[in-house]
Amino acid sequence: MCGIVGYIGNRDAYPILIKGLQRLEYRGYDSAGVAMLNKAGDLNVYKRKGKVSELVAFAKDKDLGGTVGIGHTRWATHGEPNDVNSHPHYSQSKNLVLIHNGIIENYASIKEGLKKRNHEFLSQTDTEVLVHLIEHVQVHENMKLGHAVQAALKQVIGAYAIVVMDKNDPDTIVAAKKGSPMVIGIGEGDFFIASDASPIVEYTKNVVYLDDEQVAVIRRGQELKIRNLKDKEITPYVHKLTIELESIEKGGYDHFMLKEIYEQPRSVMDSMRGRLNAHEGEIKMGGIVDHEKKFEKAKRIIFVACGTSWHAGLVGEYLFEELARVPVEVEYASEFRYRNPIIYPDDIVIAISQSGETADTLAAIELAKSKGATVLGVCNVVGSSIARATHGGSYTHAGPEIGVASTKAFTAQVTVLTLMALHMAKVRGTVSETRYRQLLYEMEAIPSKIEEVLKLNDKLREIAYTYKDSRNALYLGRGVSFPVALEGALKLKEISYIHAEGYPAAEMKHGPIALIDEEMPVFVIATKGANYEKVVSNIQEVKARKGKITAVVTSGDKEVKEMADYAIEIPQTDELLVPLIAVIPLQLLSYHIAVMRGCNVDQPRNLAKSVTVE
């Protein structure tokens, strides 16, 4: 979950490192630090608790020279956020310096062994233990840095993406990964290292993604060398980045989150582009075409995901069961692997992740593969670990999502899952041609309907002002709108720190109704559909207890509009597609409430964008 950046070449390293850390800050912002080797051979380390801006202020009068360096922005795991626990960390002699994303599970036993050899530790981190171990191997086995890293990592249990520098070898950086992302950019005479492509795209489009248990030795002026922990040489495969620099900038918006909310008409359209043709009645999904026979014969689908992606999976459950008539289970990836799940070879497991690097989801994938299941991925990052680990799947084409609270990732994931469900239904013959075509045309209209909802922004800001001082909130939905209630509640608590819960509306009577009084805002998805009358009854129950109702309703609705304190009208669409539209006003409400409360919308406390540790 931490952000890693490195540079070696002929340019000044510090500006590249700082800009890279600013672009990676969504991955963690408890502390930040840099290490650079200057021309005199001095290894300078500067680090500070807090955001990258704190580091910049601290370092402004320091020696910032050097054309090789590494930087880190931290999401704390071992040790509280403070200056000492910040990365980079020195080795015992201070000749080596290391940055790390991940968790070394057996660090305590390694640390005890090193203490017996007179190693002294300054921090509480597992990272400092690792750099001491590498130096111990390097000195006692008389190894070069790359081989010392290989040997040390063979003793390590856990996940890591690391970058190491040696004061005595100023023309070399060593990088390695297992379970945490690492990408190396290849420039003209220089190299860029990062947790993802955002710090690299400004300088080069040519990148190499490290695979697990690979070690890259990056030497100034030489070709990239990669070996695995068994010392087998790996030929680097160079990918071309498709993202553009402007896609990772704010583009005039106050926050990335607001920009990404407004990008949803485009991201939904891009996720359908080239795949859906309503006029021809076709859905073409290249990533799953090789698995059509499995879709046709599948007896069960299992979604594995975390957070917002799990909510998208819940929407997928309704879609696949309704359209393709196949049983679906939706699993938290973090629980799936620890309960000895029953998985059959004819199961299809669909892993959903915005980053494609979620550690728990990756572990669930490996478990499913070991049982013989077909595993497909739905993720947003080309070349990510999940994209490489699965048998096939589909990218969401949402573009970079920098705001920690997912918005456009959710609607892009639901879009792709809808296409997959429709494709499976067509293959299995479980949907009529009329219904199939109707849904294709409805899907094509979704981007323009999202644009209509975005025009309600000013009204939603006014509603948000009413609720900005609330301490609790309840979100209700039925059927396919229930996951939308969960997602709305998650957005509110993530960025505004207001406690919020999402519930199936019918379950309100089984406990949550006890919380309702005149101080309790209740947000209800009450669009026209099969459950409409039932939801109206639930609203009446809330009103009878003086709860404050904000309802998302179908345009032209009068019944709920008269009952609710506030009604948010959204365009009519097929009931199965309501989540793609109804979630938009809930995202905007959460955004405005958080801004009014003075919260850091893009970087909410204690959170990080990509959860790459278990």
N, C-alpha and C positions, 0 to 999 in steps of 0.2 A: 504494500500500500504506500510505501515511501516512493519518492521520486529520485531518480539517479540521472546524472548527466556527467559526461566526460569529454575532453578534447585533447588531441595531440596533433600538432602541425606547425605552421609558420605564423599563425595569427596570434594576437594577444588572447590568452585563454579566458581571463576573468570576465570580459563582457559577454562572451558566449555562454559561460557557465551561469551567470546571473540571469540572462534572458531565458536560458533553458529552465532554470529553477522556477522562474515566474510562470512559465508555461506548464510546468509540472506541479505547481503548488496545489492543484486540486487533488493530488494523490496523498497529501499530508502537509500539515502546516503547524505542527507543534514546535519545530525548530528547523534551522537551516545552517549549512556550512559549506565551505570550499577549502580545497588544498591545492597549492600551486608550487611548482618548482621553477625558481627564477634562474637567470643566467649564471649567477654566482654559485649555484648548487644548493641554495637554501630551500628547505621544504617548509612553506608557510601555511599554517592552518588557522582559519578564522571561522568561528561558529557561534551562534546565538539562539537562545530560546525565542520562540515566536515566529513570525512570518518572515519571508524573504526580505521585506523592507527593513526589518530590524537588523538583519545581517548587513545589508547595504549601508545603513547608517553607521554601524560599528566599524566596517572595513574601509570607509572612505579615506581615511588618513593613513592607511597601512600600505606596506609594500605589496602591490598587486601585480607585479611583473611575472612573466613566464608564458611560455607557449605550450605548456602541458599542465593539465589540472583536472580535478574532479569536484563535483558538487552534489549536495544531497538535501532534500527537504523531507522531514520526518513525520510519520504517524507512529506514535510511541507504542511499543509492545513491551520490551523489557526495560524497566526503568522509567521514572517519571520524566516529563518534558522539562529539561533544564540545560544549561550550557554544557555541563560535563557529559551528559548522556547524548548530546547532539553528535551527529556524524560530521566530518570524518573522524576515525579513531586511529591513534598511533599504535605501533608495535612497541615492544619493550624498549628497544634501542632508539625508537623514533626514526628509524630509517624507512620503515614502511608506513603507509597510511591507506585506510580502506573505508569504503562506503558499502552499505548493505541494505537490501530490501528482502524481508522474509524473517523466518524464525529458525534458529539453530536449537533443535529440541534437546540435544545432549550436551548443551554448552556447560552445564554445571559440572558434569564429570570431567570434561576436558579442562575446565578451569581449575579444578582441584589438582589434576595431574600437573598442570603448569605451575601452580603455586608451589608444589613440592620441588620444582626446578627453579625456584626463586623469582618467578614472574610476579610482578606487582600490577594490580589493576586499579584504575582510577574511577571507572564508571560501573553502572549496574547492568550494562548491556551484554547481550550475547555476541554482538558485533566485535567488541574489543577482544573477546576471547578468541574469535576466529583470526584476527590479524596477528595476535600473539602466536597462535598455533602455526600459521603460515611462516612466520619468521623463525620459529623454533625448528621447523622442518628444513627451511632454507639454510640455516646455519649448521645444524648438526648433520645434515645429509649432503652439504656442500652442493646445493642445487641452484640453478637459475630460477628466477621468480616464477616463470610459467610452470615449470615442473614442480616447484614447491607448492603452488596453488593446487595442482592436480593431486599431489600426494596428500595434502592436508584435507581436501574435500572428500577423499575416500574415507576419512574418519568421522565425517559429519553426517548427522541424521537431521533432516528437516528441509526447509525450502530456503533458497537464496538466489539473489542476483547481486553479484559483487563486482566492484572495480577496485584494483589495487595499483598503487604506485610505489616505486622504490627510489629513494634518494640517490642511491649509487648506480642507478640505471635510468638516467633522465630521458632517454629516447624510447621508453617502453611503458605501455599500460597493459595490464592483464584484466580481462573480464571473464566471468563465468556465470552460469545460471542453472537452476533446477527449481521448477515450480513457480518462479517469478519471472516476469517478462524482461527481455533485454534485446535491444536492436542497435546495430552498428551502422552508421552512415559512412559511405565511402566518397570522399571529396577528391579534389585535385591536389594531391600531396598532403592531405590531412584526413583525420578520422573523427567522427562524432559518435558518442555513446549515450544511450538514453533508455529510460523505461518504456517510452513509446515514441512515436515519430514526431510529435509536436515540436520538440526543440531542434529537430534535424531538418525539417522540410524547407526551412529558409536557406539552407546551405547546399543541400544535395537531395536528389530524388532516388539515389541508389543506396539501398540498404540490405543488410544481411540480418535475419532473425536467428538468434542462437536457439538451439534446441536444448533440452534438458541434458545435464552432465557434459556440456561442451565448454571448453576453455579457449578463449580467443587471446592470442598474443599479438598486440597491436604495436608495431614499431614504426617510428617516424621514417618516412621515405621508402618503406618496404611494403610488400603485399601482405594482406591479412592472412594470418595462420590460425587454423582452428583444429584442436584435437579434443577427443573425448577423454573421460577419466581412465579409460583403458589404454590411452596413448595412441589411439588410432587416428590418423590424419583425416580430416573432413574437408571436402572441397566446398568452399563457400558458394551458396546460391544467391545471386543478387536479384532482389525484387525492385520493382519501380513503384515509388509512392504515388498514390492517386490523389491524396488530399492537397489542397491549395492553402497557401499562407493566410489568405483572407478568411478562410473558414475557421481559423482558430483565434481570430481577433474579435473584439466586441462589436465592431461595425456601427458605432454610434449609440448602441443601447447602454443603459446604465449598468446592467448586469448580464453575464452570460446566460443566466437562467431565463431572463425575459427574451433575449435574442433567440434562444432555443425553443421557447414556447411559440414564438412567431414564425419560426422556421418549419413548423409542423405541416403546413400545406405542401411545402416542397419535399420534406423528408418522406411523407406518406406517398406522394406522387413518385418520388425516386425509388421507393421500395416496391412500387408496382410496375415501374417503367420496364418495358421489354418482357414483362411476365404476363400481363393481363391485357387481353384484347376482347372487349365486350362485343364489338361488332362481329368478330369471327367466332365468338363463343369459345375462346381459348385461354388456358393458363399454361404457360411454359416456365418451368423452374429447373434450370440446368443442374443445380446441385442435388436434386432428388430424382432426376429422370432415371438414373441407374438403379433406383430402389423401388420402382413402381410395382414390381411383383410383390415385394415385401409389404407395400401399402395395401395392395389388393387382398392379401391373405392375412394381414395382421389381426391378431385377436385382442391386442391391448396396446395402448400407447401410454408411456410414462414421461411426463415432463419433469425435469430437474432444473431448479433455478433458485435464486436468492433475491430477497427484497422486491423491488419493482418488477424484475423479470419474473418472479414467482407469481405476481399478480397478473402479468401478461399470460402466464401459463394457465391460470384459473380461467381467464377469458377463453383461452384455447380449448380448455376442457368442454365448455358449453358448445363451442363451435364444432369440434370434432365429433362429439356425441350426437349433436343435433343433425349435422349434415352427413357425416360419414358412418354413423351408427356403429361406432367402435368404443369399447370401454376405455376410459381415460383415468389415470391417477396423476395427481400433481404433488410432487414431493419437494420439500426443502432439501436442497443438495447437502446441507450441513448435517441433516439427520439421516438421509438416505443411506449413506455409506456405513453408518454405525449401528444399524439395526438388522443386519443380515437379511436384506430384502430378497424376496422371491422374484427371480428374473428368468424368463424363458428365452430360448434362442429365437423364437418368432415374435418376441416383443420388439417394438420400436421405441427407443429412448430418445427424446428430443431435449437437448441441453440449451438453455436460453441464458445469454449473458451479453450485456452491452459491450464490455471491454474484451470479452473473449479470454480473460485471464483469471476469472474468479476461482480461487483455490479449491473451495468446496465443490464447485461444479466440475472442475477438472478431475478431482478425486472420484466423483460419482461416475464420470465418463469411463474412467479406467476400470471401475468395478463392473459397470454394465458390459463393457467390452470383454472382460474376463469371463463373463457368463454367456457369451456368444450372441448378445443382442445386437441389433443394428442401431448404431448411434448417429444421430444427425444433430447438427449445430445450427442455432440461430444467433448470430452475433454481428457486431457492427464494425469490427476491426479486421481488415484483410491481413492475413499472415499471423493472426493471434494464435495463442496456444490451443484454444478450443477448436478453431478452424482447422488446425493441423492434426488434432487428436481424433476428430470424428471421422466417420466413414463418408460423410457428405453433409449437405445442408444448404442454407441460404443466408446470404448477408442481408442486413437490413437497410443499408445505404442511407443511414440517417445523417452521415457526416459526423465530424468530431463533436462530442458532447463534453463541454468543459465544466459546466455547473455540476456540483456534486449530486444534487437532487435530480434524478432522471425525469425528463419530460418527453422530449421527442423520441427517446429510446423506447419508451413504453408504446407510443402509438405506432412506431415503425415495427416493433415486435408483433403487435396485434395485427398489423397489416399483413405481415409475412405469414403469421399463423393462420389468418383467414384464407389467404391464397392456398396454403398447404391443405387446409381442411376442405376447401372447395375442390382442389385437385384430387384429393383422396376420395371424396364423395363421387366425383365423376368416374374415377377408375373403378370404384366398387359398385357403381350403379345404384347408389342410395339416395340420389336426389333427382327429381324430374328435370327435364330439359328446360321447362318454363321457369321453375324456381332457380335453377342454375343461372340461366341468362339474366333473370331479374337481379340476382345478387351481384353479378358482374357489372351490370349497369349502375347499381347502387354504389359499388366500390369505386367506380370511376368518378362518381360525384362527391365522394368524401372530401377531397382537398378543398373544393370550393365551399363546402358546408363548414369546414373548419375556419375558413376565411371569414365567413359570416359570423361565427361565434367570436372571433378575435375582435370584431367591431364593437363588442359589448365591454371592452376593457374599461372605459370610463365608468360605466354603471357598476362593474365589479369592484372598482376601486372605492366607490361610495359604500357599497355593502361591506367591504373589508373594514372600513373605518368603524362600523358598528361593532365589529367583533374583535378588534385589535387588542382589547384588554381582557378577553376571555381567558379562563384558566383551563377549561375543558371543552371538548366538542365531540359530537356523535355524528357519524356518517352512516346512512342507511340506503340499501339498495336490494332489489330482488332479482333472481335469475342472473342473466349475464351482466346486469348492472351491479351486482354485489361486489365483484372484484374492483369495480370503479370506486365504490365506497371505501374499500380498503386502501386503494391507491390515493384517494383524496385525503384520507386520514393520515397516511404516511407522509404525504407532502407537507401537511400542516405541521406535524410534530417535528419533522426533519429540519425545517428552516425557521420556524417561529418559536419552537420549544413550548408550544401549547400542547397539553396532553390531549390526544384525540384517538378515538377508536372507530373502526369500521365494523358494521354488523349486517347480517341479513335482516331485512326489515321485520320479518316474522319472528325473529329471535329476540326482538326488543322486549317483548313481554316476559321473557325468561331471564330477566336480570337487569339489563341496562335501564329499563323504564324507571327503576328506583332512583336513578341519578337526575331525572328530568325535573327541572323547575324553571322559573322565569329567567334564571341566569344561564341556562344551558342552550347554546346554539346547536341546532340539529339540521344537518344538510342531507337532503333526500333526493335521490335520482328517481323522478316520478314521470318518466316519459310514457307515451301511449304504447300499449302492448298487452300481452296476455295477462300480466300481473297488475295492470293499472288499478283496477278496483281494489285489489288487496292493499296496494301501497296507499291509496287514498284513505283506507281505514286506518292504516298505521299513522298517517299524518293526523287524523282526527284524535287518535289516542295521545299523541304528543301535545296537540293543542289543548286537549282537556286538562293537561297538567301544566299549562302555561309555558311550554317550551317555545323557543324562537325558531321558526321554520324558514329555511332557505331551500327552495325546491328548484331543481333542474327539470324543466317541463318541455313538452313538445310545443312548438310554435302554434299559437291559436288556442291553447288550453285555457279554459275559463274556470273549471271546477277547482283545480288545485291553486290556481292563481288567486282566487278569492279567499282561500284558506291560509295561504302562506304569508309570512311577513315580507318575504322577497321571492319573486319568481324570476328565474333566468330561462328565457325561451331559446331553445336551440332548434335548428331545422329538423323537419321530420325525416327519418330514415328507417330502414328495416331494423327491426328490434335487435337482430344479431349484431348489427353494426353500430349500435348506440354507444358502446364504450369509446369508440374512436372520436366521437364528438362530445359526449357528456363529460369526459375527463378534462377538457380544455378549460371550462370556467372554474373547475376546482383547482387546477394548477394556478390560474391567475389570481384567484382569491387567496391562496396560500402565499403567493409571491407578494401581493400588496400588503397583507397582514404582517408578514415578516419585515418588509421595508418600513412599515409604520412603527414597528416595535424596535427598530434600530438594529436588527439582526444582520449578520453577514450572510447574505442570501446565497452567494456562490460557494462559500466555504463554511458551512455550519459546524459548530463546535463538535469535536470528537469524531467526526466522520471523515472518510476519504472516498474518493471516487471508485477506485478499483481495489476490491478486497482480495489481495493476493496472499493473505495468510489465513490459516484456519483458526 
